[in-house]
């Protein structure tokens, strides 16, 4: 064998270059193919190099065995029989076998322990490094394509590691890739259940969930007076019924808790909403695009100052994620998701007295809406923007002028909508009589007057 190898290295230049060229082409082709599938560059290089080495060794072994057969005096008919399987075909078959064993779906089988540990979430403390976040993203991407069933414990570890890292570094560029891959797995991958449900019970639970969902408000087309809270109250028992019926399908149960939390947030039951979100997380809910805004909304509703920074971090990260599943097919509803998250973060910034950031978020949310528009979203956004301008400083330092400029824009954007005109007139009157009234530098009187005007017109504060 060594003699044949020495001849290959010293004498047989043609065969040597053929082997090297074939190996190099295999490395290049496999590396390019894996990068197209979304594998990080470094991982693609490692896999392609490993396959290239295998192709190289297979060709060298085939060359040495072929020379050995020739020296042993193989008969002509035997040589012809061996030539029926060309060397390149054999080499390609070996390479294809290695590649297919790496990427073929596993037909719903559980990922083995060694593959599961590629996540490393039980060994790596947050924040996750960019390399580790990319590894998690690729692993989840592969599990989704191959329909690999990951255990609920593994998925919870991944979600909790991403969550903790996002809170520490909400503007990370690599963490959203891992979170997006987790969201995609939650929507498209197989999810095991604790105990199989009967078809009738599952159908009843899904029907109750759908019935409640139809009663929830469509925020982007809602009448200007906002949400119909009576309908939300009617929806709440349907979600509770779904929770009671869903005793085995953890995915359906988690969604029922999420929907009930959304309704409770709209009804002002923020403590109950936070409890339901935490329950959904314990059940293995994975869609952070749903969980983060719902949790942040509950924290904002509870109004504890120490929770506001956490709400800002959750919403900042949520803005980098794809919208929830029920809004994803409609670009118009995707804009609604961005509007809602930006509006909540603006409110959190305002309570933290970070007024410039709040104004920027209100402007960002308004940018998703058509002009002219008199829908609920644009009206509430302008109200928040006007109040933020007033709260950003004393009236003597120009906050009233800022609010007046926004009010004039409000009137133009809504084609003279009555409430917009009334708000502008109130600001103009206050500016004209304010200097002669006690408490002129304090904007609280004007803010109370604006809220009173809105309540009089039937809008919630």
ABEGO torsion letter per residue (X at the ends): XAAAAAAAAAABAAAAAAAAAAAAAAAAAAAAAAAAAGBBAAAAAAAAAAAAAAAAAAAAAAAAAAAAAAAAGBBAAAAAAAAABBAAAAAAAAAAAAAAAAABBAGGBBBBAAAAAAAGAAABBOBBBAAAAAAAAAAAAAAAAAGBBBBAAAAAAAAAAAAAAAAABAABAAAAAAAAAAAAAAAABBBBBABBBBAAAAAAAAAAAAAAAAABBBAAABBAAEBBAAAAAAAAAAAAAAAAABAABAAAAAAAAAAAAAAAAAAGBAAAAAAAAAAAAAAGBABAAAAAAAAAAAAAAAGBAAAAAAAAAAAAAAAABBBBAAAAABAAAAAAAAAAAAAAAAAAAAAAGBAAAAAAAAAAAAAABBOBBABAAAAAAAAAAAAAAAAAEBAAAGAAAAAAAAAAAAAAAAGGBAAAAAAAAAAAAAAAAAAABBGAABAAAAAAAAAAAAAAAGBBX
